[in-house]
Amino acid sequence: MVERLVVALSAAALLLLAGCASGPRAGRDGAPSNPPADVARVPDAEPRVEPIRGSGGTSKPYTVLGRSYVPITDDRPLRETGLASWYGSKFHSQSTASGERYDMYAMTAAHKTLPLPSYVRVRNPANGREAIVRVNDRGPFHDDRVIDLSYAAAARLDLLRGVAPVEIERITNEDIRTGAWRRPGDTVLAQQQPQPAPGSVAVSAAMTTPVVDMPRSMVSELPPLAALPAASPPALLASPPPETGPATAGFWLQLGAFSQRDGAASFQDKVSRQMPALATRLAVFSESGMHRLQAGPYASRDAALMQSEQVRNGLGLAPIVVERR
């Protein structure tokens, strides 16, 4: 929660920060009165190469509270450690320095010098949680703070209690072009609107997010899988499984998609340990350079949806239903 101060700005800085949600302001900020229950599960921002906005304003040097800042205008890497704060309902829907509206439920952030827009990976060293945010605003204007997070990003990192230490790393355009920003542990969780994908029907579009710490709590009881004999988790196939045919036809729950097969294998092992009853239904499908961990097949969409609730409770994930033919 961030307290903003009213200051006298130079004409240039005033133009730069006019309407900026992270500019110095009076009054106290706070959380929304009725936040969504799943706000901490908002998917990461999807890094993509974007032109720098406001080259005549947000890229020029400026002064706030007597301190001068020189925005970065090239593609250099940047790593910083320091304190992170967050801003919420007081600035919701107000204009940011980039001209966009601040959405406290989006994965965004404010930074004093990074290009607008740009992308940053933020890590909370206290719990290991990470989030990828899109920088579209200026701030925070305090000596010890390196980034101002949206309400959703702060919820993901468990920083809503106040200011806390973080580590940030810029995702450069070169990282985005080469895919170097992706990590073996990064997973892709689907959006709600489905789109077709190779070898499947109605596979949802995806956004990238790191795999967060899995809940220690387990589902106390799962419906028995009478049609399947008890078995230990199956070994991963040396080559991708067939994309069609009787062995894969039906409805599946997509738990995640990985750029590296090792990431999918590691996640499969974790799911098998946390939900043993699901282990015999797990399979990794390698398609279009991605390795998708799915559970199935189920005879109907309703059956898959019923199991998805168990997965949601047991793993803290929101799987999507995929039909394979």
C-alpha positions in Angstrom: 0.0 0.0 0.0 1.6 3.2 -1.1 1.1 6.7 0.3 1.6 9.4 -2.4 2.8 12.9 -1.7 1.9 16.1 -3.6 5.0 17.9 -4.9 5.7 20.7 -7.3 6.9 19.3 -10.6 8.7 21.1 -13.3 6.7 21.6 -16.5 8.5 18.8 -18.3 8.0 16.3 -15.4 4.4 17.4 -15.1 3.7 16.6 -18.7 5.4 13.3 -18.3 3.6 12.2 -15.2 0.2 13.8 -15.9 -2.4 11.1 -15.2 0.4 8.7 -14.2 -0.9 6.3 -11.5 2.5 6.1 -10.0 3.1 9.8 -9.8 3.3 11.5 -6.4 -0.2 12.0 -5.0 -2.0 12.7 -1.8 -4.0 10.2 0.2 -3.8 6.5 1.0 -4.2 3.7 -1.4 -5.7 0.3 -0.6 -7.0 -3.1 -1.7 -10.4 -3.4 -3.5 -13.4 -3.9 -1.2 -14.4 -7.2 -2.9 -11.3 -8.6 -4.7 -11.7 -11.8 -6.8 -11.0 -15.0 -4.9 -8.5 -16.1 -7.6 -6.6 -12.8 -8.0 -3.3 -14.5 -7.0 -3.7 -16.8 -10.0 -3.9 -14.1 -12.7 -1.6 -15.4 -15.5 1.8 -13.7 -16.1 2.1 -11.0 -18.7 3.2 -12.6 -22.0 6.4 -11.0 -23.1 6.4 -9.7 -26.7 8.5 -7.2 -28.6 6.7 -3.8 -28.5 7.6 -0.4 -29.7 8.5 2.1 -27.0 5.6 4.4 -26.4 5.8 8.2 -25.9 9.3 8.5 -27.4 8.9 12.3 -27.0 7.9 12.1 -23.3 8.4 8.9 -21.4 11.9 8.4 -22.9 13.2 11.8 -21.9 15.1 12.6 -18.7 12.8 14.0 -15.9 12.9 15.2 -12.4 10.7 14.3 -9.5 11.1 15.3 -5.8 14.4 16.9 -6.7 15.9 13.8 -8.2 16.6 13.3 -11.9 16.0 10.1 -13.8 17.3 9.1 -17.2 15.0 6.5 -18.9 16.7 3.5 -20.6 16.2 3.7 -24.4 18.1 0.6 -25.5 17.8 -3.2 -25.0 20.3 -3.6 -22.2 19.8 -6.2 -19.5 19.0 -4.9 -16.0 19.0 -6.6 -12.6 18.1 -4.9 -9.4 17.4 -5.7 -5.8 15.4 -3.5 -3.5 12.0 -2.9 -2.1 8.7 -3.4 -3.9 5.5 -1.6 -3.1 2.1 -1.9 -4.8 -0.8 0.3 -5.8 -4.5 -0.6 -6.0 -8.0 0.8 -5.9 -7.2 4.5 -5.5 -5.5 4.5 -9.0 -7.6 1.8 -10.7 -8.7 3.0 -14.2 -6.5 6.1 -14.0 -4.1 6.9 -16.8 -0.5 5.7 -16.5 2.6 7.4 -17.8 2.3 5.3 -21.0 -1.2 6.6 -21.6 -2.8 3.2 -20.8 -5.4 2.8 -18.1 -4.1 1.2 -14.9 -5.8 -2.1 -14.2 -5.0 -3.4 -10.7 -6.1 -6.9 -11.8 -3.5 -7.1 -14.6 0.1 -8.1 -14.3 1.7 -4.7 -14.6 4.2 -2.5 -12.8 5.8 0.9 -12.6 9.6 1.5 -12.9 11.5 4.7 -12.8 13.7 4.2 -15.9 12.8 1.1 -17.9 11.3 1.7 -21.4 7.5 1.9 -21.6 6.5 -0.8 -22.2 8.9 -3.5 -21.2 8.8 -6.8 -19.3 10.3 -7.8 -15.9 10.6 -11.0 -14.0 10.0 -10.2 -10.3 11.1 -12.7 -7.5 10.2 -12.6 -3.9 13.2 -14.2 -2.2 11.3 -14.8 1.0 9.1 -17.5 -0.6 10.6 -18.1 -4.0 7.5 -16.9 -5.9 8.0 -15.3 -9.2 5.9 -13.2 -11.6 6.3 -11.7 -15.0 4.9 -8.2 -15.3 4.6 -5.6 -18.0 6.0 -2.2 -17.1 3.7 0.6 -18.4 4.1 3.3 -15.7 6.6 5.4 -13.9 7.5 5.2 -10.2 7.8 4.5 -7.3 9.6 7.7 -6.3 11.2 6.5 -3.1 15.0 6.0 -2.8 14.7 2.5 -1.5 12.0 1.1 -3.8 12.8 -0.4 -7.2 9.3 -1.3 -8.5 5.6 -0.6 -7.9 3.5 -3.6 -8.6 -0.1 -3.9 -9.5 -2.5 -5.4 -6.9 -2.7 -8.7 -8.8 1.1 -9.0 -9.1 1.6 -8.2 -5.4 -1.0 -10.9 -4.6 0.8 -13.5 -6.7 4.1 -12.7 -4.9 2.4 -12.6 -1.5 3.4 -8.9 -1.0 0.0 -7.4 -0.1 1.0 -6.9 3.6 3.2 -4.0 2.6 6.7 -3.1 1.2 9.1 -6.1 0.9 12.4 -7.0 -0.7 12.4 -8.3 -4.3 14.8 -9.2 -7.1 13.9 -8.0 -10.6 15.4 -8.9 -14.0 14.5 -7.3 -17.3 13.4 -9.5 -20.1 15.0 -7.9 -23.1 13.6 -7.8 -26.7 16.5 -10.1 -27.6 15.4 -12.6 -24.9 11.9 -12.5 -26.3 13.0 -13.0 -29.9 15.2 -16.0 -29.0 13.0 -17.4 -26.3 15.8 -17.2 -23.8 13.4 -15.7 -21.2 11.7 -19.0 -20.8 12.9 -21.3 -18.1 12.5 -25.1 -17.8 10.2 -24.6 -14.8 7.9 -22.1 -16.7 4.5 -23.5 -17.5 1.7 -22.2 -19.8 -1.7 -22.1 -18.2 -4.6 -21.7 -20.6 -7.0 -18.8 -20.9 -10.7 -19.4 -20.8 -11.4 -18.8 -24.5 -10.5 -21.9 -26.5 -8.6 -22.0 -29.7 -7.7 -25.1 -31.9 -4.2 -26.5 -31.5 -2.3 -29.2 -33.5 -3.6 -32.7 -32.7 -6.5 -31.4 -30.6 -9.8 -29.6 -30.7 -10.8 -26.6 -28.6 -7.5 -26.2 -26.9 -7.4 -22.9 -25.1 -4.9 -20.1 -26.0 -2.1 -19.9 -23.4 -0.3 -17.3 -21.4 3.1 -18.0 -19.7 3.5 -18.2 -15.9 6.1 -19.8 -13.7 5.0 -22.8 -11.7 4.3 -21.5 -8.2 4.8 -23.4 -5.0 2.2 -26.2 -4.8 -0.1 -26.3 -1.8 0.9 -28.9 0.8 -2.7 -29.8 1.5 -4.0 -32.7 -0.4 -7.6 -33.7 -1.4 -8.8 -36.0 1.3 -10.8 -38.2 -1.0 -11.1 -38.6 -4.8 -13.7 -40.6 -6.8 -12.3 -44.1 -7.4 -11.1 -44.8 -10.9 -12.7 -48.2 -11.2 -11.8 -48.8 -14.9 -8.1 -48.4 -14.2 -6.0 -50.8 -12.1 -3.8 -49.4 -9.4 -0.4 -48.6 -10.9 2.7 -46.5 -10.3 3.2 -43.4 -12.4 4.0 -44.5 -16.0 7.4 -43.8 -17.4 7.7 -41.0 -19.9 7.9 -42.1 -23.5 11.2 -41.6 -25.2 9.4 -40.0 -28.2 6.2 -38.0 -28.3 3.0 -40.1 -28.0 0.7 -40.3 -31.1 -1.6 -37.3 -31.5 -4.6 -39.3 -32.6 -6.0 -42.7 -32.3 -8.0 -44.8 -29.8 -5.3 -44.4 -27.0 -5.7 -40.6 -26.9 -9.2 -40.0 -28.2 -11.5 -38.3 -25.7 -11.5 -35.4 -23.2 -8.4 -34.4 -21.4 -7.5 -32.0 -18.6 -4.5 -29.8 -19.6 -2.4 -29.1 -16.5 0.4 -27.2 -18.1 2.6 -26.7 -21.2 6.3 -26.4 -21.2 9.0 -25.3 -23.6 11.3 -28.0 -22.3 10.3 -31.7 -22.0 12.3 -32.0 -18.7 10.0 -29.4 -17.3 6.9 -31.4 -18.3 8.5 -34.6 -16.8 9.3 -32.9 -13.5 5.8 -31.5 -13.3 4.3 -34.9 -14.1 6.3 -36.4 -11.3 5.1 -33.7 -8.9 1.5 -34.2 -9.8 1.9 -38.0 -9.5 3.2 -37.6 -5.9 0.5 -35.1 -4.9 -2.4 -36.8 -6.5 -1.6 -40.5 -6.8 -5.0 -41.4 -8.1 -4.4 -39.3 -11.1 -1.0 -40.7 -11.9 -2.1 -43.4 -14.4 -4.0 -40.8 -16.4 -1.1 -38.5 -17.0 0.6 -38.1 -20.4 2.9 -35.7 -22.1 2.0 -34.6 -25.6 4.7 -32.9 -27.6 3.3 -30.6 -30.2 4.6 -27.5 -32.1 7.6 -27.2 -29.8 5.6 -27.4 -26.6 5.2 -30.3 -24.2 1.7 -30.5 -22.7 1.0 -32.4 -19.5 -2.6 -33.7 -19.7 -4.7 -36.1 -17.7 -7.2 -38.4 -19.4 -8.9 -39.5 -21.4 -12.4 -39.0 -20.0 -15.5 -40.3 -21.8 -17.4 -37.0 -21.7 -16.7 -33.3 -21.1 -18.8 -33.5 -17.9 -16.6 -36.2 -16.5 -13.5 -34.2 -17.3 -15.0 -31.1 -15.6 -15.9 -33.1 -12.5 -12.3 -34.3 -12.2 -11.0 -30.7 -12.9 -12.6 -29.6 -9.6 -10.6 -32.3 -7.8 -7.4 -31.1 -9.5 -8.2 -27.5 -8.6 -8.5 -28.4 -4.9 -5.6 -30.7 -4.9 -3.0 -28.8 -6.9 -4.2 -25.2 -6.8 -4.4 -25.2 -10.6 -7.3 -24.4 -13.0 -7.0 -27.0 -15.7 -8.8 -26.6 -19.1 -10.7 -29.3 -20.9 -9.2 -30.4 -24.2 -10.9 -32.8 -26.7 -8.6 -35.1 -28.7 -9.9 -37.0 -31.7 
